[in-house]
Amino acid sequence: MVKTASKDPPKEEKTEKTSVDPKTYHKILAPRPTVLVTTMDLKGRADVSPFSFVSPVSFDPPLLMISIGLNKHSYWNITQKKEFVVNIPTEKMLDKVWIAGDKWDAEISKIERAGFKTAKSEKVGPPILPECVASFECYVEDAKKVGDHVIIIGRVVKIHVNAEFLDEEGRLRVDLVRPPLHVADNVFAFPYVTKNA
């Protein structure tokens, strides 16, 4: 079962710190945006997997980064086809996101298993997920193995977005979309209150 993080803050802020295993850093460097990445294998079969190691890289050219484990089907699909789509899910899609993250045999369609509908992309082979609030079609710009992951740099060549979820400056209304933020394991957070600095 997917869990959401508790909304109850600590009763009082403590300044005393404790030491933890550095290998658990990702459980503390949280929460992180969770995206659904659609890919396609050499046989033309589409796949989907969720990732929270994701970040913008460059404004010009428009580049983004996802970090993928070497044992993922998505890694092989992306390195072979040199293209992928990053889709931003909503809170309502959390159960589907979790199903897409399960380990399935390569012959089993996670898209069908999770109940996703798909639509044809304009620039790349992998499909977009229409129920997601936004989809970024990407070509692979670069890839580099780092530790037990591979950093994939993607050039954004097409964006599909639901305009109703953008403000007057073109920014995502996260308070309306409430995209899942991954904490660790099966814990997600939805702490959406926006403030201007």
NORFEN-V224513 format. One record per residue. N is the residue number from 0. RES is the residue in one small letter. D_CENTER is the distance of its C-alpha to the mean C-alpha in Angstrom with 2 decimals. Layout:
{{N,RES,D_CENTER} {N,RES,D_CENTER}}
This chain:
{{0,m,19.35} {1,v,16.29} {2,k,17.56} {3,t,16.93} {4,a,18.23} {5,s,21.85} {6,k,22.84} {7,d,26.08} {8,p,26.31} {9,p,28.76} {10,k,32.33} {11,e,33.15} {12,e,31.43} {13,k,32.57} {14,t,32.87} {15,e,33.60} {16,k,30.86} {17,t,30.39} {18,s,29.30} {19,v,26.48} {20,d,25.42} {21,p,23.46} {22,k,21.34} {23,t,19.87} {24,y,18.73} {25,h,15.03} {26,k,16.32} {27,i,17.99} {28,l,15.77} {29,a,13.85} {30,p,12.26} {31,r,8.94} {32,p,6.32} {33,t,3.69} {34,v,1.66} {35,l,4.49} {36,v,6.26} {37,t,9.93} {38,t,12.72} {39,m,16.47} {40,d,19.09} {41,l,22.60} {42,k,24.00} {43,g,21.88} {44,r,19.92} {45,a,16.39} {46,d,13.70} {47,v,10.21} {48,s,8.03} {49,p,5.08} {50,f,4.06} {51,s,5.01} {52,f,7.40} {53,v,6.48} {54,s,9.40} {55,p,11.95} {56,v,14.88} {57,s,17.65} {58,f,19.05} {59,d,21.57} {60,p,20.57} {61,p,17.12} {62,l,14.91} {63,l,11.38} {64,m,10.35} {65,i,8.07} {66,s,10.05} {67,i,10.75} {68,g,13.59} {69,l,16.70} {70,n,17.19} {71,k,14.18} {72,h,15.17} {73,s,12.25} {74,y,13.94} {75,w,17.23} {76,n,16.23} {77,i,14.71} {78,t,17.71} {79,q,20.14} {80,k,19.12} {81,k,17.82} {82,e,15.35} {83,f,11.95} {84,v,10.02} {85,v,6.68} {86,n,6.81} {87,i,6.57} {88,p,8.01} {89,t,11.03} {90,e,12.87} {91,k,14.99} {92,m,12.39} {93,l,11.81} {94,d,14.23} {95,k,12.72} {96,v,9.28} {97,w,11.61} {98,i,13.74} {99,a,11.18} {100,g,10.67} {101,d,14.46} {102,k,16.46} {103,w,18.39} {104,d,20.97} {105,a,20.04} {106,e,22.53} {107,i,20.76} {108,s,18.39} {109,k,15.31} {110,i,14.90} {111,e,18.42} {112,r,18.20} {113,a,15.50} {114,g,17.41} {115,f,15.13} {116,k,17.18} {117,t,16.57} {118,a,18.16} {119,k,19.33} {120,s,17.70} {121,e,20.31} {122,k,19.82} {123,v,17.98} {124,g,18.51} {125,p,15.24} {126,p,15.08} {127,i,13.15} {128,l,12.43} {129,p,15.02} {130,e,14.33} {131,c,11.05} {132,v,12.30} {133,a,11.27} {134,s,10.60} {135,f,11.03} {136,e,13.28} {137,c,13.56} {138,y,16.34} {139,v,16.20} {140,e,18.19} {141,d,18.44} {142,a,17.43} {143,k,18.81} {144,k,19.17} {145,v,18.98} {146,g,20.10} {147,d,18.49} {148,h,15.34} {149,v,15.12} {150,i,13.73} {151,i,12.91} {152,i,13.90} {153,g,13.29} {154,r,15.74} {155,v,14.68} {156,v,17.56} {157,k,16.89} {158,i,15.06} {159,h,15.49} {160,v,15.33} {161,n,17.33} {162,a,19.98} {163,e,20.95} {164,f,17.91} {165,l,18.89} {166,d,21.71} {167,e,24.73} {168,e,23.19} {169,g,20.15} {170,r,17.82} {171,l,15.25} {172,r,17.13} {173,v,14.77} {174,d,17.86} {175,l,17.93} {176,v,14.35} {177,r,13.53} {178,p,9.73} {179,p,9.04} {180,l,9.29} {181,h,9.36} {182,v,12.86} {183,a,13.64} {184,d,14.52} {185,n,14.49} {186,v,14.76} {187,f,12.64} {188,a,14.11} {189,f,14.83} {190,p,17.29} {191,y,17.50} {192,v,20.72} {193,t,20.73} {194,k,23.63} {195,n,25.06} {196,a,26.09}}
